[in-house]
């Protein structure tokens, strides 16, 4: 099963690479190929569309200003399940695309024991066992997987509410809303982590690349795997180069001081 998924994913990646390319400059690494980025933005766009149309349906008196975006109340109600269906289908492909790197490892268990240090940004470098995704990203992913399953099942039951029992429909509304709120909370955290918290992450889903410094800082095991270099050694060399640059700047400024004084 796993090998079949890997073969399918590899074929699709190659096909998408024919229609788009990722330019990797010196000092950069390929993080996400074209196929992964297309999936990511498809999931994101249709999640936002489903979320906004869902808000308009859930509380018309509070979010009535959203319905004109979709052509009015009746059209919003008609479009919402289709937005959600496309989102769910796209997420299935994203799940297959990330199934292998999202598998739990012993290093992830170690990572969780230092989650407080991670949240407070106490360490300059992530632990050397941090691979393509860290344990926090994996927990987020699997939480969204469960939420999407509940979201899809309850959504279908609500869509066909005329053929199922009333108590099932009522229960589905509650579970559907909870799943949507969980995904919304995860979405907000995800946006924060990929922008403000870890500068340089967002570009991995636009350009498809990250800098070497980003890789050895946040995912040292992945950096070591794709480059064959020691992330700690690379970090120390970068520090030495930066210190040398600062010394050169200070030396030039010191040379110019007598001239300014004259």
Buried (B, 14 or more C-beta within 10 A) or exposed (E): EEEEBEEEBEEBBEEBEEEEEBEBEEEBBBBBBBBBBBBBEBBBBBBBBBBBBBBBBBEEEEBEEBBEEBEEBEBBBEBBBBBBBBBBBBBBBBBBBBBEEBEEEEBBEEBBEBEEEBEEEEEEEBBBBBBBBBBBBBBBBEBBBEBBEBBBBBBBBBBEBEEEEEEEBEEBBEBBBBBBEBBBEBBEEBEEBBEEEBEBBBBBBEBBBBBBBBBBBBBBBBBBEBBEEBBEEBBEEBEEEEEEEEEEEEEEEEEEEEEEEE
